[in-house]
């Protein structure tokens, strides 16, 4: 047995490292703890490892700084934490003497929390959040990020020792950990412990060796998330709003964003409930505010229906949360679905292989499965849900489904599937060896077709636009033995009057973790304004051809 943690309740608390183990089970353990000053004490199950006098020499504190509401400042606030000598601060505004000792501040420091500690570096200050108070004139509010990185001007390496030169005093110390990025050398990028420093350079051990003569870099940065190195009053940094505009702050000068600085991108959370069946899925997305009716984006609590081209309501969207979006987070019209509830089937026992869209709400589609039986899978869109029934059925007769028998194994010698409802998955197996041509005939509700894994039978599956359009979610997943199975995509619609169908392979693909296979996304486009596009997920390397009916 091994001991990995020790709490000294009357001494150094969690501020220690432990080395202890036992060889004959509980009761045999013993070892030692070492405090951050290097002192060691031993313990067994019979006696504690006590440090009678704590080695606490520092004070950890959390604070916020509020700018004065005098021109040009308007009451912005930033939040941070730091390390001072033990017992320096008390909760509340800093004292008059402490404020006087800080030069140039244009506001008030308030201590929110203090804790005695041996962790940290004396006089280091970090800032993690900034509030731009000028919301009445287009300020960014809390829709900002604090950036404390330093700019790298040159890089070099001798053996495994890398040398980084910064544009100004970096303030780092030996033993600090720093994140280095965008140096043009992957072996120099990463998270490293600093081994030596000067005012504008620092060294660390890189992951590979080799000589790199000192060269200039154009976009390199380094960051240890320190805003100041001389205590309160020394902090500074940059604030970036969600339009990637940047403004510098110090205790003297606010980082202000006015008018056009407000983000045009909006982040939102949502859920969608189907009118029929009551299934629900949850997700998030991004939208250009101007593209939403009214031009100001969605509002929290907003509801609206999703309808087909013929006016049938398929379900209701609810916007659960909104905030300004950062373009670094995602792109406009991107939709992501992360959870699906199968109301009339497996409930929350539903996994998602892939779900979302790049074209905004109403266009999302997903591929889900039953965690208790990963062969049960289905597709959902905003037009139709994914039914993953708990029940399944096997039959040697032509496919006949019911609302409770969702999976059918086709072992008939005549592989023609006739019209029925309630079937989600068709698994073809046990057919006569050789080539089998399989046609679907007015089947309704099928969401997955598995051509099996037999090496003795070659399946050729004929897919018509209407076969997919009549599925619950206007989409079908097709898997099989990739070395010999084929799929023919029929280029005319079965329904008269609709004419030609275009099948297009997209750049999107999905990985099925249950089977270990990748699936390409195909879109079927009918020329009728009363129908919508359909989706096929075809296992990669299955031979696909487009043929006339």
Buried (B, 14 or more C-beta within 10 A) or exposed (E): EEBEEBEBEEBBBEBBEBBBEBEEEEEEBBBBBBBBEEEEBEBBEEEBBBBEEBBBEBBBBBBBBBBEEEEEBBBBBBBBBBBBEEEBBEEEEBEEEBBEEBEEBBBBBBBEEBEBBBEBEEBBBBBBBBBBBBBEEBBBBEBBBBBBBBBBBBBBBEEEBBBBBBEEEBBBBEEBEBBBBBBEBEBBBBEBEBEEBEEBBBBBBBEEEEEBEEEEBEEBBBBBBBBBBEBBBBBBBBBBBBBEBBBEBBBBBBBBBEEEBBBBBBBBBBBBBBBEBEBBBBBBBBBBBEEBEEEEBBEEEBEEEBBBEEEEEBBBBBBBEBBBBBBEEBEBBBBBBEBBBBBBBBEEBBBBBBBBBEEBBBBBBBBBBBBEBBBBBBBBBBBBBBBBBBEBBEBEEBBBBEEEBBBBBBBBEEBBBEEBBBBBBBBBBBBEEEEBEBBBBEBBBBBBBBBBEBEEBBBBBBBBBBBBBBBBBBBBBBBBBBEBBBBBBBBBBBBEEBEEBBBEBEEBBBEBEBBEBEBBBBBBBBEBEEBBBBBBBBBEBBEBEBEEE
